Amino acid sequence: MSKEEKYQLLVRQIKALVEGEEDEIARMANIAAMVHSEMGFWWTGFYRVQGEELVLGPFQGPVACSRIPFGRGVCGTAWKEEKTIIVPDVDQFPGHIACSSESRSEIVVPVRRPFEPVIAVLDIDSRELNTFDETDRVYLEQIVSLLF
């Protein structure tokens, strides 16, 4: 199965899973678990906006940084710029926050309702370089839209 086919199936499964669930944290937890298990990423989780920092939310994978300031690292930058950021090699990203030395590439997708500010980010790390591409961006943006 191609990456695109995996994502297409995953989008349908997540849509069915979160349908009818009103609690945002519960939806984030199940989305993180499904993306992580189906795609086999190293770390998959959400950071939620609280004031001027991102606070660790539901995730799958090893222990993570608890708080990330606005505009810092890949997560804080994606929040500040309000756009998805793909990092082929985290060692080349200025100001990268290394929660794990095993993380080699990363994608961060801002989460927001239409026409509202960012309320969270979906952060996904891989132990391999160049894991993420435009296919990941397109489908992960669809997936985070299922939170609402």
Secondary structure, DSSP 8 states (H G I E B T S, - for coil): --HHHHHHHHHHHHHHHHTT---HHHHHHHHHHHHHHHHT-SEEEEEEEETTEEEEEEEESS---SEEETT-HHHHHHHHHTS-EEES-GGGSTT---S-TT--EEEEEEE--TTS---EEEEEEESSTT---HHHHHHHHHHHHTT-
